[in-house]
């Protein structure tokens, strides 16, 4: 009889772990709290619109190809990818914006217009970023980071010296770029990593390689199409997916997790993989004596931002907007300070606007626009309706000034989402949206361990453990933990 594995949570990491282990012959069941799989990448429909609730950027297509290839499949077996051109627009004011084109030749021409003579430096920057991507994404992030011995090979030590892990991204970027507009464009992906450019290792210029060279893509139908594909593959491999199962307790006897109790029943098991929020699992699902980390540890963790989100259905088309739009029309440093250094609701926030209906006619009624607005904010803030409405009005003033048209009077649907929702839906520690910040002190071996040190069959996966936050890293996290389980429980 195959060993039984319970996976808590049907996000990207949980689905990846479950599918990999079922493929290896284990009897795998996923227990999901919500009424659909996907975690933060859930979807909902309202008033004829289809809204992706979380991730909206499809970067690093090779990671998805690697994932499906492991099971003899391709992404194209499940969904159609479109490369966006422009990749995105950066808005610096009502009358100033820059479209980032797809393709290096067009990108070099754009950078030359902004900073003449930049092409050799741009190429060198991306050459170094390419190396970091190859080493970082294809080697380092696949390390389970359970022992320093994993990093002892001379080749890996050589690679580390070339990854600029001890240099900040801010200082690294300034070796190549002088123009403030180009610096803002180059530093933008760092926002996804959960720290300021001055506190993020220069290794993460690999993100620039991902977005500039590999491109920005979109799966027709929306980001949830990836989830649907993963669920289909999981079920093909024999994974059982149980929804609306709120886990209340992981029972541990003599250092061994033997059953998981939900609000619907009791499930006996041989192995548990927690894809739910790591802090929640440690604080609420296992007894204190079996925790990896105490409250003091978690209080000292540096979190990536949370988000204030708005899902809007607009009964007309909106000019000037592209699929992805970054509003950098306020002071980046002030907003970053109010996220990371003096946490508070921001004074003059930057924000992001996505209009997937520019690419995909299926996500909005004919002649209408689907809008997703996001303000990155500090975690652990108190959010209420007046606060949400204040920021909605603030960013809509700027959005309407940019497009030159009224939007608010054309809304047929509106929904907000912030800290309290992240906590309610995902048990998110401090209401975080993206997990732990990718600082040097929270990298690899310094992240929360993927295995419980006191319970011999309890593992963790997802954005609060290795390799970190984001959709591709979460996919990798699930595969990494599955391989570790297989090594120990053949």
C-alpha positions as CSV (number, residue, x, y, z in Angstrom):
1,X,0.0,0.0,0.0
2,X,1.5,3.4,-1.0
3,X,2.3,5.9,1.7
4,X,-0.3,8.5,2.4
5,X,0.6,12.2,2.0
6,X,-1.6,15.1,3.0
7,X,-0.8,18.4,1.5
8,X,-2.3,21.5,3.2
9,X,-3.2,24.1,0.7
10,X,-3.8,24.1,-3.1
11,X,-1.6,27.0,-4.1
12,X,1.1,26.7,-6.7
13,X,3.5,25.1,-4.2
14,X,1.0,22.6,-2.8
15,X,-0.2,21.6,-6.3
16,X,3.3,21.1,-7.5
17,X,4.3,19.1,-4.5
18,X,1.2,16.9,-4.7
19,X,1.6,16.2,-8.4
20,X,5.2,15.3,-8.1
21,X,4.7,12.9,-5.3
22,X,1.6,11.3,-6.9
23,X,3.8,10.8,-10.0
24,X,6.3,9.0,-7.7
25,X,3.6,6.6,-6.6
26,X,2.4,8.1,-3.3
27,X,-1.3,8.3,-2.3
28,X,-1.8,12.1,-2.2
29,X,-4.7,14.2,-0.9
30,X,-4.8,18.0,-0.9
31,X,-6.9,19.8,1.8
32,X,-7.8,23.3,0.7
33,X,-9.5,25.8,2.9
34,X,-11.2,27.8,0.2
35,X,-13.9,26.8,-2.3
36,X,-11.4,26.7,-5.3
37,X,-7.7,25.9,-5.7
38,X,-5.0,28.4,-6.6
39,X,-4.3,30.2,-3.3
40,X,-3.6,33.8,-4.1
41,X,-4.2,33.0,-7.8
42,X,-7.9,32.3,-7.3
43,X,-10.4,33.9,-9.7
44,X,-13.9,35.2,-9.4
45,X,-16.6,36.3,-11.8
46,X,-19.0,39.2,-11.3
47,X,-21.3,41.3,-13.6
48,X,-19.9,39.6,-16.7
49,X,-16.2,40.2,-15.7
50,X,-13.5,37.6,-14.8
51,X,-11.0,38.8,-12.2
52,X,-7.7,37.2,-11.4
53,X,-7.4,37.8,-7.7
54,X,-3.6,37.9,-7.3
55,X,-0.6,37.3,-9.6
56,X,-0.9,39.0,-13.0
57,X,2.7,38.9,-14.4
58,X,3.8,35.8,-16.3
59,X,7.6,35.9,-16.2
60,X,10.2,33.1,-16.5
61,X,8.3,31.0,-19.0
62,X,11.1,28.4,-18.9
63,X,10.2,27.5,-15.3
64,X,6.6,26.6,-16.4
65,X,8.0,24.7,-19.3
66,X,10.3,22.8,-16.9
67,X,7.5,22.0,-14.6
68,X,5.1,20.5,-17.2
69,X,8.0,18.8,-19.0
70,X,8.7,16.8,-15.7
71,X,5.4,15.1,-16.4
72,X,5.7,14.8,-20.2
73,X,3.5,17.8,-20.8
74,X,3.8,21.4,-22.2
75,X,2.1,24.6,-21.1
76,X,0.5,24.7,-24.6
77,X,-1.3,21.5,-23.8
78,X,-3.4,23.5,-21.4
79,X,-3.3,27.2,-22.3
80,X,-2.3,29.7,-25.0
81,X,0.5,32.1,-24.2
82,X,0.7,35.6,-25.8
83,X,3.9,37.7,-25.5
84,X,2.9,41.3,-24.6
85,X,4.2,44.2,-26.7
86,X,4.7,46.6,-25.1
87,X,5.7,44.5,-22.1
88,X,4.4,47.3,-19.9
89,X,4.1,51.1,-19.6
90,X,5.7,53.3,-17.0
91,X,3.7,56.4,-16.3
92,X,5.7,59.4,-14.9
93,X,2.9,61.9,-15.1
94,X,-0.2,62.8,-17.0
95,X,1.8,63.7,-20.1
96,X,4.8,61.5,-19.7
97,X,5.0,57.7,-20.1
98,X,7.4,55.1,-21.6
99,X,6.3,51.9,-23.3
100,X,8.8,49.1,-22.8
101,X,8.8,47.2,-26.1
102,X,9.3,43.4,-26.5
103,X,12.6,42.4,-28.2
104,X,16.1,43.5,-27.4
105,X,16.6,45.6,-30.6
106,X,13.6,47.8,-29.9
107,X,14.5,48.0,-26.2
108,X,18.1,49.2,-27.0
109,X,16.6,51.8,-29.3
110,X,14.4,53.1,-26.6
111,X,17.2,53.2,-24.0
112,X,19.4,55.0,-26.5
113,X,16.7,57.7,-27.0
114,X,16.7,58.2,-23.2
115,X,20.4,58.0,-22.5
116,X,22.6,58.2,-25.7
117,X,25.5,55.8,-25.7
118,X,23.9,53.4,-23.2
119,X,23.7,50.3,-25.4
120,X,27.2,48.8,-24.5
121,X,26.4,49.3,-20.8
122,X,22.9,47.9,-21.2
123,X,24.3,44.8,-23.0
124,X,26.9,44.3,-20.3
125,X,24.3,44.7,-17.5
126,X,22.1,42.1,-19.2
127,X,25.0,39.8,-19.9
128,X,25.8,39.7,-16.2
129,X,22.1,39.3,-15.4
130,X,21.9,36.4,-17.8
131,X,24.7,34.6,-15.9
132,X,22.9,35.3,-12.6
133,X,19.6,33.9,-14.0
134,X,21.4,30.8,-15.2
135,X,23.0,30.1,-11.9
136,X,20.3,31.5,-9.7
137,X,17.2,30.0,-11.3
138,X,18.7,26.9,-12.8
139,X,20.9,25.9,-9.9
140,X,20.6,27.8,-6.6
141,X,16.9,28.0,-6.2
142,X,16.7,24.2,-6.5
143,X,18.7,23.7,-3.4
144,X,16.6,22.6,-0.4
145,X,19.0,24.7,1.8
146,X,19.0,22.2,4.6
147,X,22.7,22.1,5.0
148,X,25.7,24.3,4.2
149,X,27.3,21.3,2.5
150,X,24.9,21.8,-0.4
151,X,27.0,24.8,-1.4
152,X,30.5,23.4,-0.8
153,X,31.4,22.6,-4.4
154,X,34.2,24.7,-5.9
155,X,32.0,25.5,-8.9
156,X,29.2,26.8,-6.7
157,X,31.6,28.9,-4.6
158,X,32.9,30.3,-7.8
159,X,29.4,31.1,-9.0
160,X,28.6,32.8,-5.7
161,X,31.5,35.2,-6.2
162,X,30.0,36.3,-9.5
163,X,26.5,36.7,-8.3
164,X,27.1,39.9,-6.4
165,X,25.3,38.7,-3.3
166,X,27.1,41.1,-1.1
167,X,26.5,44.2,-3.2
168,X,23.2,46.1,-3.3
169,X,21.1,46.2,-6.4
170,X,21.0,50.0,-6.2
171,X,24.8,50.4,-6.3
172,X,25.1,47.7,-9.0
173,X,22.5,49.4,-11.3
174,X,24.2,52.8,-10.9
175,X,27.4,51.4,-12.4
176,X,25.5,51.0,-15.7
177,X,22.7,53.6,-15.7
178,X,22.7,57.3,-15.0
179,X,19.4,58.5,-16.3
180,X,16.8,58.6,-13.4
181,X,14.1,57.3,-15.6
182,X,16.1,54.3,-16.7
183,X,17.1,53.6,-13.1
184,X,13.4,53.6,-12.1
185,X,12.6,51.2,-14.9
186,X,15.5,48.9,-14.0
187,X,14.7,48.9,-10.3
188,X,11.0,48.3,-10.8
189,X,11.1,44.5,-10.6
190,X,12.7,44.7,-7.2
191,X,9.3,45.8,-5.9
192,X,8.2,42.2,-6.3
193,X,11.0,41.0,-4.1
194,X,9.9,42.8,-1.0
195,X,12.8,45.2,-0.2
196,X,14.3,48.4,-1.4
197,X,16.9,48.3,-4.1
198,X,19.5,49.4,-1.5
199,X,18.7,46.4,0.7
200,X,18.3,43.8,-2.1
201,X,21.4,41.8,-3.3
202,X,22.6,42.7,-6.8
203,X,22.1,39.0,-7.6
204,X,18.5,39.9,-8.4
205,X,19.3,41.7,-11.6
206,X,18.4,38.2,-12.8
207,X,14.8,39.7,-12.7
208,X,15.8,42.2,-15.3
209,X,17.0,39.4,-17.6
210,X,13.7,37.7,-17.1
211,X,11.5,40.6,-18.0
212,X,13.7,42.3,-20.6
213,X,15.1,39.4,-22.5
214,X,12.7,36.5,-21.8
215,X,9.6,38.8,-22.0
216,X,6.3,39.4,-20.4
217,X,3.6,36.9,-21.3
218,X,-0.1,36.3,-20.7
219,X,-2.1,33.1,-20.7
220,X,-5.3,33.7,-22.5
221,X,-8.2,33.4,-20.2
222,X,-6.2,34.7,-17.3
223,X,-3.6,33.6,-14.8
224,X,-6.0,31.2,-13.2
225,X,-5.6,29.1,-16.4
226,X,-2.2,28.0,-15.0
227,X,-4.0,26.8,-11.8
228,X,-6.6,24.9,-13.9
229,X,-3.8,23.3,-15.9
230,X,-2.0,22.2,-12.7
231,X,-5.2,20.8,-11.2
232,X,-5.9,18.9,-14.4
233,X,-2.4,17.4,-14.3
234,X,-2.6,16.6,-10.6
235,X,-5.9,14.8,-10.9
236,X,-4.5,12.9,-14.0
237,X,-1.7,11.7,-11.7
238,X,-4.3,10.6,-9.1
239,X,-4.2,13.5,-6.6
240,X,-7.4,13.9,-4.6
241,X,-8.4,17.6,-4.1
242,X,-10.8,18.3,-1.2
243,X,-12.1,21.9,-1.1
244,X,-13.7,23.8,1.9
245,X,-11.5,21.9,4.3
246,X,-10.2,24.2,7.1
247,X,-7.4,22.5,8.9
248,X,-7.6,22.9,12.6
249,X,-4.9,20.6,14.0
250,X,-1.9,18.5,13.0
251,X,-1.7,15.7,15.6
252,X,1.8,14.6,16.5
253,X,2.7,11.6,18.5
254,X,6.3,10.8,19.4
255,X,7.7,13.2,16.9
256,X,5.5,11.9,14.1
257,X,2.5,13.6,12.5
258,X,-0.1,10.9,12.2
259,X,-3.3,12.7,11.3
260,X,-4.7,16.0,10.3
261,X,-8.0,17.3,11.7
262,X,-10.2,19.6,9.6
263,X,-13.6,21.1,10.3
264,X,-15.0,18.3,8.1
265,X,-13.2,15.3,9.5
266,X,-10.1,13.4,10.5
267,X,-7.5,12.3,7.9
268,X,-4.9,9.6,8.8
269,X,-1.5,10.2,7.1
270,X,2.1,9.1,6.9
271,X,3.5,12.4,5.7
272,X,2.3,16.0,5.9
273,X,3.3,18.9,3.6
274,X,2.1,22.3,4.8
275,X,1.6,24.6,1.8
276,X,-0.4,27.0,4.0
277,X,1.1,30.0,5.7
278,X,4.2,28.8,7.5
279,X,3.6,31.0,10.6
280,X,0.0,29.9,10.8
281,X,0.9,26.3,10.7
282,X,3.5,26.7,13.4
283,X,1.4,28.9,15.6
284,X,-2.0,27.4,15.3
285,X,-1.8,23.8,13.9
286,X,1.0,22.2,15.9
287,X,1.7,22.3,19.6
288,X,4.3,24.9,20.8
289,X,6.8,22.1,21.7
290,X,6.9,21.0,18.0
291,X,7.5,24.4,16.4
292,X,10.6,25.2,14.4
293,X,10.5,28.9,15.4
294,X,9.1,30.9,18.3
295,X,7.2,34.2,18.2
296,X,10.4,36.2,18.7
297,X,11.8,34.7,15.5
298,X,8.7,35.6,13.5
299,X,8.6,39.1,14.9
300,X,12.1,39.8,13.6
301,X,11.3,38.6,10.0
302,X,11.4,41.3,7.3
303,X,8.2,40.9,5.3
304,X,7.6,41.7,1.7
305,X,4.7,44.2,1.2
306,X,1.1,43.6,1.5
307,X,-1.3,45.1,-1.1
308,X,-4.4,47.2,-1.3
309,X,-6.3,45.8,-4.4
310,X,-9.3,47.0,-6.4
311,X,-11.1,44.9,-8.9
312,X,-13.2,47.2,-11.3
313,X,-15.6,46.5,-14.0
314,X,-15.9,49.6,-16.4
315,X,-18.7,49.8,-18.9
316,X,-16.5,51.4,-21.6
317,X,-13.1,51.1,-23.1
318,X,-10.3,53.2,-21.5
319,X,-7.7,54.9,-23.8
320,X,-3.9,55.1,-23.2
321,X,-3.8,52.1,-20.9
322,X,-1.8,49.0,-21.9
323,X,-2.1,45.6,-20.3
324,X,0.4,46.4,-17.6
325,X,0.8,50.0,-16.3
326,X,3.2,51.2,-13.6
327,X,2.4,54.6,-12.1
328,X,5.7,56.0,-11.0
329,X,4.3,59.6,-10.9
330,X,5.2,60.1,-7.2
331,X,8.4,59.8,-5.2
332,X,9.6,56.1,-5.2
333,X,11.9,56.6,-2.2
334,X,9.2,58.1,0.0
335,X,6.8,55.2,-0.8
336,X,9.6,52.6,-0.2
337,X,10.4,54.3,3.1
338,X,6.8,54.1,4.2
339,X,6.7,50.4,3.4
340,X,10.0,49.2,4.8
341,X,11.5,51.7,7.2
342,X,8.7,53.6,8.9
343,X,5.7,51.3,8.1
344,X,2.5,53.3,7.6
345,X,-0.2,53.9,5.1
346,X,1.7,55.8,2.3
347,X,1.5,59.5,1.8
348,X,1.8,59.5,-2.0
349,X,1.8,55.9,-3.2
350,X,3.0,54.5,-6.5
351,X,0.5,52.0,-7.9
352,X,0.0,49.4,-10.6
353,X,-2.9,49.1,-13.0
354,X,-3.6,46.0,-15.1
355,X,-6.1,46.0,-17.9
356,X,-6.1,42.4,-19.1
357,X,-9.1,43.1,-21.4
358,X,-6.7,45.0,-23.6
359,X,-5.3,41.5,-24.6
360,X,-8.1,39.1,-23.7
361,X,-11.7,39.8,-24.8
362,X,-13.0,37.0,-22.6
363,X,-12.4,38.8,-19.3
364,X,-14.9,41.6,-19.8
365,X,-18.2,42.2,-21.8
366,X,-17.9,43.6,-25.3
367,X,-16.9,47.3,-25.2
368,X,-15.9,47.2,-21.5
369,X,-12.7,47.2,-19.5
370,X,-11.5,44.9,-16.7
371,X,-9.2,46.8,-14.3
372,X,-7.0,45.5,-11.5
373,X,-5.4,48.2,-9.3
374,X,-2.7,47.5,-6.8
375,X,-1.0,49.7,-4.2
376,X,2.0,48.0,-2.4
377,X,1.7,48.8,1.3
378,X,3.5,47.8,4.5
379,X,2.3,44.6,6.2
380,X,0.4,44.6,9.5
381,X,-1.5,47.8,8.9
382,X,-5.1,48.3,10.1
383,X,-7.3,48.5,7.0
384,X,-10.9,49.7,7.1
385,X,-13.4,50.9,4.6
386,X,-12.7,54.6,5.0
387,X,-9.0,54.0,4.4
388,X,-9.7,51.9,1.3
389,X,-12.0,54.6,-0.1
390,X,-9.4,57.3,0.6
391,X,-6.8,55.5,-1.4
392,X,-9.2,54.5,-4.1
393,X,-10.1,58.2,-4.7
394,X,-6.4,59.2,-4.5
395,X,-5.2,56.8,-7.3
396,X,-8.4,57.3,-9.4
397,X,-7.7,61.0,-9.6
398,X,-4.2,60.2,-11.1
399,X,-5.5,57.4,-13.3
400,X,-8.3,59.6,-14.8
401,X,-5.8,62.5,-15.2
402,X,-3.6,60.2,-17.2
403,X,-6.2,58.7,-19.5
404,X,-8.1,62.0,-19.8
405,X,-11.5,60.5,-19.2
406,X,-13.9,59.9,-16.3
407,X,-13.9,56.3,-15.1
408,X,-15.6,56.4,-11.7
409,X,-19.0,57.2,-13.2
410,X,-18.7,54.2,-15.5
411,X,-18.1,51.6,-12.9
412,X,-20.5,48.7,-12.9
413,X,-18.5,46.6,-10.4
414,X,-16.1,47.4,-7.6
415,X,-14.4,45.2,-5.0
416,X,-11.5,46.0,-2.6
417,X,-9.1,43.6,-1.0
418,X,-6.4,44.2,1.7
419,X,-4.7,43.0,4.9
420,X,-7.8,41.6,6.6
421,X,-8.8,39.7,3.5
422,X,-5.3,38.1,3.2
423,X,-5.6,37.0,6.8
424,X,-9.1,35.7,6.4
425,X,-8.6,33.9,3.2
426,X,-5.0,32.7,3.5
427,X,-4.1,33.0,7.3
428,X,-1.4,35.4,6.0
429,X,1.1,36.3,8.6
430,X,0.8,40.0,9.3
431,X,-1.5,40.3,6.3
432,X,1.3,39.8,3.9
433,X,0.7,39.4,0.1
434,X,4.2,38.3,-1.0
435,X,5.9,36.4,1.8
436,X,9.3,37.2,3.2
437,X,11.5,39.9,1.7
438,X,14.4,38.7,-0.3
439,X,17.1,40.3,1.8
440,X,20.6,38.8,2.2
441,X,19.7,37.7,5.8
442,X,16.7,35.8,4.5
443,X,18.2,33.9,1.6
444,X,18.8,30.2,1.1
445,X,19.9,28.7,4.5
446,X,18.6,31.7,6.3
447,X,15.0,31.2,5.2
448,X,12.6,29.1,7.4
449,X,13.5,25.5,6.9
450,X,11.4,23.3,4.6
451,X,11.4,20.5,7.2
452,X,10.2,20.5,10.8
453,X,13.2,19.8,13.0
454,X,11.1,18.1,15.7
455,X,8.5,16.2,13.6
456,X,10.1,13.8,11.3
457,X,7.4,13.7,8.7
458,X,6.3,17.3,8.6
459,X,7.5,19.5,5.7
460,X,6.8,23.1,4.5
461,X,6.5,24.6,1.1
462,X,5.5,27.9,-0.4
463,X,6.5,31.6,-0.3
464,X,7.7,31.7,3.3
465,X,10.3,29.0,2.8
466,X,12.9,28.2,0.0
467,X,13.3,29.5,-2.6
468,X,11.0,32.5,-1.9
469,X,7.9,34.4,-3.1
470,X,6.5,34.6,-6.6
471,X,4.8,32.1,-8.9
472,X,7.9,30.5,-10.4
473,X,9.6,30.2,-7.0
474,X,6.5,28.7,-5.5
475,X,6.3,26.1,-8.3
476,X,10.0,25.3,-7.7
477,X,9.4,25.1,-3.9
478,X,6.8,22.4,-4.4
479,X,9.1,20.3,-6.5
480,X,12.0,20.8,-4.2
481,X,10.0,19.6,-1.1
482,X,8.6,16.7,-3.1
483,X,12.1,15.5,-3.9
484,X,13.1,15.8,-0.2
485,X,10.2,13.8,0.9
486,X,11.0,11.1,-1.7
487,X,14.6,10.9,-0.4
488,X,13.5,10.3,3.1
489,X,10.3,8.2,2.6
490,X,10.9,5.9,-0.3
